[in-house]
Amino acid sequence: MSDYIQGIPLQSVSEKNSSLKSLDAGRKDLSGQLAMTVAEAASDRKAGDILVLRVADVSYLADYFVMMTGYSRVQVRAIAEAIEDKVDTEWQRRPLRVEGKAEGSWVLQDYGDVIVHIMMPKEREFYNLEAFWVHAERISVPEADEGGGKPT
């Protein structure tokens, strides 16, 4: 058996594939760190029910979704601003696209590999994105304050 396929050494093909896999794994790890930065910024603004989903295995849209609840339109906007500021400061990245900030009931921030959803309780319950992405891996958020900011 030959070590070549149509003039291409087999060893270099496998080395190329393994280096691409390790590059992809490193990118996903960076995506996870970015998702945790987003979760920390949201927690600092008392977002409730912060959920980080690793959707890379079940979707081509992004590597991670970060979902959280804001309990007023003002808080939703404040969470969005805090996330943008922290990601810009620590990662020197701005969202590729932001939707819904003017209305303040559901803000979507698209960082490419991480997509952020900041929703009011009614919108979060109605759209129930967690149920749609039930096959995604749930990542624990160590500093998330369960129900933080929720009116008593």
Phi, psi and omega in degrees: 000141185273151176272010182233143171241113180045049175083002180252124178297134182296323182299318181292328177295313181291323177296321179297314180297318181292324179290326176294320179295317180292324176297316179296319179296320178296321179295318179295323177297317176296322177298319178296319178295320177297317179299321179290327175297317178299315180297320178297316179297320179295319179297323178299332179261018175063035174295148180257157174048053180287129182228128176249122180245130173270103186258005184302326183278344184241358182207150175263358183293319184197173174272324183222147167246138173238120181240145180204167180245136170245141189262004171205162179297323179296316180294320178302314179294320180295320177297314180300316179295318180297320178295312180300317181295314183293317180294321178295318181291312186274332185241353184053044179231140173250154178297145176293326181205144176230132178232145170087004183294325181295318180285318175080008178263336176205110178255131177244127177242124182252111176259013180088285180272347177229128177244130185250133176240119176244113188233151169288158183304319182297316180293320180294319179291318183294311184278334172045056181299331179301321180290326180292324181257038184298334181277355180282150178286130177270128180257130181287143179251106189298322186258011181291131178269106183303116177072015181301138178085353181287132180296141180258000000 
